[in-house]
């Protein structure tokens, strides 16, 4: 679990990144909701990716037992003078187990990202091929990165990506790849800042302006 704290005037916003547990229905619903917001925001038909089937069968290829990982980012606003989450009625305390006490739950899901193994999801590559110097079975793909509108420029996307890179390395992957669109300049700047570099095409994405990036996980 990773945390990022941003302060503005008397309020302090804390971003917490958590790994989704396959059996946690609330987390799965949060991931589904963020992904649907992403699809609406993107304004492209991603039916060729089987998105409805993917959402209906979560965690699917993102399940831990299949070499995947899903992350969610939650934001909580705290009163900087008390250090406690803030509700409409004042500060909210927390019990020893971390659950919210008093008022309403202050946490809001503001972003998501996932990874899956690239093997079986690279139709333009053949068995035995490598990508960025790594065999397909040691490569993973970043999927579904999205930060909800109104929560940009707070480090949410960077926090999600950095934690995903750590999770991928822990899972034994050597390289992470992704595809994106050239018009998504904000996301592409983030990928470059995190060390992603252009790589070969690995899927048959038909959308115009598709870019492919990769980042080695075992080479600093």
Beta strands, then each sheet from edge to edge (+ up, - down):
strand 1: 2-8
strand 2: 11-19
strand 3: 69-79
strand 4: 84-87
strand 5: 90-94
strand 6: 100-101
strand 7: 108-117
strand 8: 130-131
strand 9: 134-135
strand 10: 139-147
strand 11: 175-181
strand 12: 197-198
strand 13: 210-216
sheet 1: 1+ 2- 3+ 4- 5+ 6-
sheet 2: 1+ 2- 3+ 7- 10+ 11+ 13- 12+
sheet 3: 8+ 9-
end
